[in-house]
Amino acid sequence: SQDISYASHLSLSYKQTFFSIEYAALDFSSPDKKKYAYMLEGFDKDWNFIANRNNASYTNVPDGNYVFKVKYQDSAGMWSPEYSVLQITIKPPFWLTWWFKSLVILTIIGCVFTYIAIRVRSIKRQKKKLEIQVHKKTAEVVAQKEELEAQQLEINQKNESLQGLVSEKEWLLKEIHHRVKNNFHIVASLLEIQSSY
């Protein structure tokens, strides 16, 4: 937005990780004897002392905020008390920004919750189907049980009636036996009486 000489802040994209910065000290007394030192705070660990070369090059600088500092040494061997400062921001790619990461996390959480909700709904549906099937089977078993109880009751009634008939037949047989025996005795007595005549 303005000339680099007057800029205090420089913003680069993540594709611009290679850059060079040229600088010059406004001390014209002995230009051959000037020495420079620079440092990219946040990337360099210490000052780079480079004699009279007046440019700095950087490659593969990761995204982040940096401060470029430069100072010079005059012909008397004194380092400048102040140094120039340029703030440099390298913007990360969109997939490394906090909002994209948050969106991905929220999407994953949403997918997990959706999967859980669908699974729970499916389990509830299966449970309902099973309850209906169990209810039907229970109703069938109860109906069969009632039918078996009715058949058992009928069998018991027939059994009782058969036992009544058997006991009645036994009584009849005993009665017949008794009467036949009595009649036989009477006939035998009569025959005996008749034979004596």
Stockholm file with secondary structure:
# STOCKHOLM 1.0

chainA/1-197         SQDISYASHLSLSYKQTFFSIEYAALDFSSPDKKKYAYMLEGFDKDWNFIANRNNASYTNVPDGNYVFKVKYQDSAGMWSPEYSVLQITIKPPFWLTWWFKSLVILTIIGCVFTYIAIRVRSIKRQKKKLEIQVHKKTAEVVAQKEELEAQQLEINQKNESLQGLVSEKEWLLKEIHHRVKNNFHIVASLLEIQSSY
#=GR chainA/1-197 SS CCCTTTCSEEEECTTCCCEEEECCCSCCSCGGGCEEEEEEETTBSSCEECTTCCEEEECSCCSEEEEEEEEEECTTSCBCSSCEEEEEEECCCGGGSHHHHHHHHHHHHHHHHHHHHHHHHHHHHHHHHHHHHHHHHHHHHHHHHHHHHHHHHHHHHHHHHHHHHHHHHHHHHHHHHHHHHHHHHHHHHHHHHHHHC
#=GC SS_cons         CCCTTTCSEEEECTTCCCEEEECCCSCCSCGGGCEEEEEEETTBSSCEECTTCCEEEECSCCSEEEEEEEEEECTTSCBCSSCEEEEEEECCCGGGSHHHHHHHHHHHHHHHHHHHHHHHHHHHHHHHHHHHHHHHHHHHHHHHHHHHHHHHHHHHHHHHHHHHHHHHHHHHHHHHHHHHHHHHHHHHHHHHHHHHC
//
